[in-house]
Amino acid sequence: MAWVNWSAIWKIVVFGLLAGAGLPALFAVGMLSLGLGPKAARANTAGGTDSDVLVGGSVAGMVGAAICFLIVLAAIGWGIYEIYQIGHPSK
Amino acid sequence: MLDKCTLRPVFQKVLRVTYGHTVSNDTVLVLVVITALAFDFTNGFHDTGNAMATSIATGALGPRTAVAISGALNFVGAFLSLAVAATIASGLVDTSDVTLHVVAAGLAGGIIWNLLTWLLGIPSSSSHALIGGVIGSTIAAAGGSAVEWHGLVSKVIIPALLSPFIAALVAAVGTWSLYRISRSMTDGARKHGFRIGQVGSACMVSLAHGTNDAQKTMGVITLALIVNGTLPKGANAPFWVIFCCALAISLGTYIGGWRVIRTLGKGLVEIESPQGMAAESASAAVILLSSSFGYSLSTTHVATGSIIGTGLGKKGADVRWNVLGRMAVAWCFTLPCAALTGAAAYGVAYGVGGTFGVVVLLLILAALAGLIYWRSRGTKVDHNNVNAEWTGTVAPPEEPATATTAGV
């Protein structure tokens, strides 16, 4: 048996990047999409950079955000299910 | 909580097993299980910071809410996988060369090292403390040939060396892309939005911690049961073991290791909420993936790697390399020092001999734990001052009642 399991390490790096960096990035895209629309623009001119308004009011933006957030949640759920399956070999 | 039906056959079998000393093994077994759960408890409070330090530092969660959520998720996580427990129970030492005295001494070594590093506020690895302790006492008892060196290197040492770098890479990529994507957002909206995301990712780290760290204690208790002949070689952890370990680690987490939380949250880098989210997502992903491969890696090393990575991924972030240097030194020393402590503990247990030897060992352990706790009261860190400005020490200076200028 090899001392270093390169295939496991390779998988940890690739899936680690997908889940650990890709999902937060998708969450960020969702936040960005959520902020599209008239309200955010108005808040920006009024409150400057201190505005913490998240919902911009654009319907398309909200739908886009919902899709992003759902993908993130689904990916987490699937990941946990897979880990449970691997961690409990069939009895 | 444990019904007698589960335990009675265990003890009957224990009594039947012949053993080096003329002792009642059930007493020793129970003592070992209690010690293991005590270790699990210290593991919980030593490592709360890994999951929650950055959320507490950015104010995404109140300190006490954070430790409560983390405790609950650690409990759930402990039930998620058994791969790491199998590594510890059957992959590190030759179970036929190990006695209950060896397991007890190994645990004692791990606990002492864990408490010492906690006193100093160093986020060292609880896993390495435990594994080091068990290996040290095994070598003291049966020599180096009883150690499964291949398992130790391929499933513990190599993951320990690589995981912080992988976590740092993932966190740096995550941080860079979060700032890139959110660059058109206002500062206020960005802070608000990523705080929400950070709470989610911190919860994932707590869950991941349960899958990796709670399993180490399950592995040790399973090892003790195998050594005793209660379970066959290569057996999985029984349900009551999983349950007790989950409970002990979540209670420990809830108590909160404020000293370590402070070093991780304030000492290394000043962290904003997008960085906190990137760091925690990276930690959660790396730990969960490694758990499912059965790699007993240090959640502490991963969390530290992620925090460093998130500092590197953002322009102008200031990483306190001297704090990292101090940690890295502690990391290198953890395995050998815990091993020496474990070996010394075996010397005590074996020297005195019998059930009494284990009792003496545990009394010494309790006395040392008490002493360390007493020392820690002098420089208290709790939920009130955990976020105080970093002035180079773990314990913030006393509330400056007389000082006129507060901070720089």
Contacts between the chains, C-beta under 8 A, distances in Angstrom:
chain1	res1	chain2	res2	distance
A	1	B	150	6.6
A	1	B	154	7.3
A	2	B	154	7.4
A	3	B	150	7.0
A	3	B	153	5.7
A	3	B	154	5.2
A	3	B	158	7.0
A	4	B	154	6.8
A	4	B	158	5.5
A	5	B	154	6.5
A	5	B	293	7.6
A	8	B	293	4.9
A	8	B	295	7.5
A	9	B	162	6.4
A	9	B	166	7.8
A	11	B	289	7.1
A	11	B	293	7.9
A	12	B	166	6.1
A	12	B	286	6.5
A	12	B	289	4.7
A	12	B	290	6.1
A	12	B	293	7.2
A	13	B	166	5.6
A	13	B	169	7.4
A	13	B	170	8.0
A	15	B	285	7.1
A	15	B	289	5.5
A	16	B	166	5.9
A	16	B	167	7.7
A	16	B	170	4.8
A	16	B	282	7.1
A	16	B	285	4.7
A	16	B	286	5.0
A	16	B	289	5.8
A	17	B	169	7.6
A	17	B	170	5.6
A	17	B	173	6.2
A	19	B	281	7.4
A	19	B	284	7.9
A	19	B	285	4.0
A	19	B	288	7.9
A	19	B	289	7.7
A	20	B	167	7.9
A	20	B	170	4.1
A	20	B	171	7.3
A	20	B	174	6.2
A	20	B	281	4.8
A	20	B	282	4.1
A	20	B	283	7.7
A	20	B	284	6.9
A	20	B	285	3.2
A	20	B	286	6.4
A	21	B	170	5.2
A	21	B	171	7.6
A	21	B	173	4.3
A	21	B	174	3.6
A	21	B	177	6.4
A	21	B	278	7.2
A	21	B	281	7.0
A	21	B	282	6.7
A	23	B	281	6.3
A	24	B	174	5.1
A	24	B	177	7.7
A	24	B	178	5.9
A	24	B	197	6.6
A	24	B	201	7.0
A	24	B	277	5.5
A	24	B	278	5.7
A	24	B	281	4.6
A	25	B	174	6.9
A	25	B	177	4.4
A	25	B	178	6.5
A	25	B	181	6.1
A	27	B	197	5.0
A	27	B	277	7.6
A	28	B	177	7.2
A	28	B	178	5.0
A	28	B	181	4.1
A	28	B	182	5.3
A	28	B	194	7.7
A	28	B	197	7.9
A	28	B	274	7.7
A	29	B	181	5.9
A	31	B	182	6.6
A	31	B	185	7.0
A	31	B	189	7.8
A	31	B	190	7.9
A	31	B	193	4.2
A	31	B	194	7.5
A	31	B	197	7.7
A	32	B	181	6.1
A	32	B	182	6.4
A	32	B	184	7.2
A	32	B	185	6.6
A	34	B	193	7.9
A	35	B	185	6.2
A	35	B	189	6.1
A	40	B	189	7.4
A	43	B	186	7.9
A	44	B	186	6.0
A	47	B	186	7.8
A	47	B	188	7.3
A	48	B	186	7.7
A	49	B	186	4.9
A	49	B	187	4.8
A	49	B	188	6.6
A	50	B	186	7.3
A	50	B	187	7.1
A	50	B	188	4.8
A	51	B	186	4.9
A	51	B	188	5.0
A	51	B	189	6.2
A	52	B	186	7.5
A	52	B	188	3.6
A	52	B	189	5.3
A	52	B	191	6.7
A	52	B	192	4.1
A	53	B	188	7.9
A	53	B	189	6.2
A	54	B	189	5.8
A	54	B	192	6.0
A	54	B	193	5.5
A	76	B	204	6.9
A	79	B	288	6.7
A	80	B	80	7.0
A	80	B	207	7.6
A	80	B	288	7.9
A	82	B	292	7.4
A	83	B	80	6.0
A	83	B	81	5.6
A	83	B	211	6.9
A	83	B	288	5.7
A	83	B	291	6.8
A	83	B	292	4.7
A	84	B	80	5.6
A	84	B	81	6.8
A	86	B	81	6.9
A	86	B	83	6.8
A	86	B	292	4.5
A	87	B	80	6.1
A	87	B	81	2.6
A	87	B	82	5.3
A	87	B	83	5.1
A	87	B	211	7.4
A	87	B	291	7.3
A	87	B	292	6.1
A	88	B	81	7.2
A	88	B	82	6.3
